[in-house]
Amino acid sequence: MMYAARAVTEDRAEHAEGPAWDARRGELLWVDQFAGLVHRSRYAGGSLRPVRTYDIGTPVGAVVPVAGEDGWLLAAGAGFARLSSDGQVEVVAEPEAAVRDTNRMNDGKCDPRGRFYAGSMAWAKTPGAGSLYRYDGKVQTILSDVTISNGLAWTPTGDRMYYIDTPTRRVDVFTIAADGEPVERRPAFHIDPADGQPDGMCVDDEGCLWVALWGGGQVCRYTPNGEKLAAVVVPAPQVSSCAFAGRTLFITTSQEGYTPADSERHPNAGRLFAVDLPVGGPPATPWSG
């Protein structure tokens, strides 16, 4: 199956990332990563309409709702921070403090138990310089020696976790043990280099994975063993991530590394897109500490 995504924003971000549907408010959260901006938007009439933008003052890779509170948790700067609805930012943990000048936080989301997983990477994309962390009130290192820690997803039953370290060009899978720990990491499937590099991803209600393909101008749907079932064509090459709001899939794109001529050649780069699909997916799981 082939689908075509439509632009739902007019303004162009430098590097739109981390879409997450906040079911508490009926809003799409997303970030302009390098600009350090967290956006809240409502979807109406086929467009995303801004609600509020927060300037975090540091690069931000991901945002998730907080259960029972009017605020959000961020993967930003050298670690994790709380953002309140009035714009106050409180740093809560900095596992990357020793490398804050060379590294940044990247993609992240909460597992079914409400624990925030988020990874890091070097600005220079140095091999093995990144890590994957989990924050539930304290920080635990889940993986080290990763390069570009990116997409995360869990099966609808919560028994497996999927993970992307982009340069490996594959989606890995972990078994979730009885105590909630991810164990037995192994390749789930490889991505055809001709399709692009795997970046962010999400899972649908049928347990299939939707993977944003950087450089490929598309988001593809895969079974857990890697059979490609569908593709959403996006009119911007650098597709960074995706997230469901019911049966609408929102997609972020980027102008990272573009010259002015590149941006002119790809006038949709940096916009958000949407596509309505016959299958839906869950909203963002809130952080529960």
N, C-alpha and C positions, 0 to 999 in steps of 0.2 A: 504494500500500500504506500502511496505517495501523498503527502499533504503539503500545502503551502502556508507558511506563516505570514501574518500581516503585522505591519508596524502599529504599535499602540502608544508610542510616545513621539513627540515632535523633537524635543531636545535630544542632543547626543552626549552621552557620557564619554569620558576618556576610557574607562574600563569598568563597565557595568558587570556586576557579579552577584552571587549569593542570593538569588530570589527565594523567598519563603512566604507562604500564605499564612497570615496571622488570623486564625479563625475567630479569635476573641473579638476582633474589631472588624472583620471582613475586609482586610487590607493586604495588599502585597507589600512586603518589605524587600528592599534590595539596596545594594551599596554601589557607590562609585569609588572603587577601591583605593586608587592612588590619591584621589582628592580628599579621602577621609570623610566621605559623606554617607549618611544612612538616610534612605528615602522611605516614606510611607505614602502609598497611593491607593486610591479606590478605583475600581474598574466599573465603568458605566458607559453605555452607548458606544461600545467598541474601542474605548480609549482608557488609558490610565491617567487619572487626574490627581495631581499632587495634593497631599494632605499636609505634610510637614517634612522638612529636611533638617537633619541635625549635622552640624560640623563637629566631628570628633576630634580633630586636631592631630590625627595620626592615621596612617593607612589602616583600613578596616577590610577584613576578608569575608566575614559572615555575621549574620544577626539572627537571633532566635527569640521567640516570646518567652516570658517568664510566667509560670503557672501561678494563678492567684494574685498577680500583681500587675500594676499598670506600668510595665517597663520591659526592657529587653536585655539580653546578654550578648556581648560582642566578642568575636575573635579579632583583636586589634592591637596595634603596636607590638609589644613584646609578649603579649599573652591574652588575658581575658579582662573584660571590663563590663560594668553595669551601666546601662543608659536608662534614665528616668524620662517620663513623658515631658517634663519641663526642660529637658536637654542637659541635665547634670550627668557627668560621666565620672564613675568611680572605678579605678583600677583595682581588681581583686586578686590577680595572680600574674606573675611575669616569668614563666619558665624560660623565655628567650632573652632574659635581661643581659646575659653575658655576651650576646651576639646581636644586640639591638641595632647596631650600626650596619650590620651586614645582612640580617635576616628580617623577614616579615611574616605575620600570620596570613594564612590563606583560607581555603574552603573549610566549612564545618557545618554540622547540624547535630541535633539531639537523637539519641537512640530511643527505643521504645520505653526505657526506664527513666527517660528524662535527663540523661547525662549528656553533657555537651562535648562532642568530639570535634577537634579542630587541629589542622596541621600547619606546618610552617615550611618555608623555603628561603633560599638565599636570593637576594635581589639579582645576583649574577647567575642564578640557576646552577650553582656549584653542585656537582654530583654528591649525593649523600649528606648534604649540609642541613637537611630538614628533618622534622620529627612529626609524629602524630600524638596529640595529647588528649586526655579526657579530664574534664573539670566537673566535679559534682560537689563543690565546696572546698575541695583540695585537688591538686593536679597530679595526675599519673601519666607517665610516658608509656604509650602503647607501642609505638614503633620509633626507631631511630634509623639513620642511614637511608632516608628517603630524599628524593630530589625536588619534586614538585607535588606536595601532598594536595590531593584534589578531591574528586567526588566520593561521596559516602551515601550508602543506602542500606536499609534493612528490609528483609522479607516481611510480608504482612503478618506472618506468624511470629516474627522476631527470632527465628532460630538460626539465621545467617546474616552476616554483615558483608557488604560489598565495598570495595575500596579501590581507588585509582591513584597511582603514582605515575603521572603523565608520561615521562620518558620511557617507561616500560612498555607502552602501547598495549596495555592489557587491563582487564578488570579482574581483581583478585577477590577471593571469597574466604571468609572465616566462619567456622562453626561457633555458635554462641553456647558456651558451657552452662551448666545449671546455675552457677553463681553469677552469670551475666558477663563473664569474661570472653573476649574474642580469642579463639585458639585455632590452631591448625590452618594457618594461612596457606593458600595455594591458588594457582591461576584458575579462574573460572573460564575465561576466553580471551583471545587476542583480537585487537581491532586491526582491520585491514589498513595499512598505511595510506592507501589511496583514498580512504574515507575521511582522513584527518586524525588528529591526536585526541585521545579521550581526556575530557576536562571534568566539568561538573556532571552530576547525574541525579536521577530520582527514580522511584519505583512506583508502578501503578497498582491498582487494586487486584490485578491478576498475577502479580508477582514478576512481571517483566520489567526490564530496565530501560530507561530513556537516557541516552548518553549524549551530551553536547560534544561536538567534534570540532575542535579548534583547527582552523585552517581548511575545514571541509565544508563550511557553510550549511551545516545540517545538524539535526538531532535525530538519532536512530534508535529504534526500539529493538531490543534483543531479548530472547528467552534466557533463562539462567545458564544455559550451556552455550550461548553465543549465536544462536540462529537469528539472523536479521529478519524482522517481520515487517518493519515499516520505516519510512524516513520522512522527516519534516524538512522541507527545503527553506532555508533562511537566506534572504538577500544581503548577507554580510558574511565575510569569510570567517572571522574570528568569533565563533560561537562559544560562550564561556560556561553557561549553566542553564538549568531549567527547573521548574517546580510546578506542581499541579495546584489548581484551585477548582475542585470538582472535576469537570471534564474539560476545563480549559488549561492548556499547558502554556505557561509563560516562559519566555526565553530571553536571556541576556546576551549582549554582544559587546565587542570591544574595538577601540582604536589603538590599543597598546602598540608602541613602536612605530606608529604611522608617521610619515612625513605629511606636510600639507597636501602634497600631490596625491599621496595614498588616500587621505581622507576625502579628497575631491573625487577620486576614482571610485570610492566605495561610500556613497552618500548616506547609506543606511547604517554604517558601522557605528556602534555606540548606542543605538536605539534598542528598546525592548520590543519584543514581538509576542504574538499569541496565536494559538491555533486551537480550534474546538475538535475534540476527538471522541470516538465511540466508547472509549474507556477512560475512567477517571483515576485519580490518585488521592492519597491522604494529604491533609494540610501539615504544616510544620508541627512537629512534636515540641511542646513547651519544655523549657528547662524547669526541673523540679528540685534541684539542689540535692 
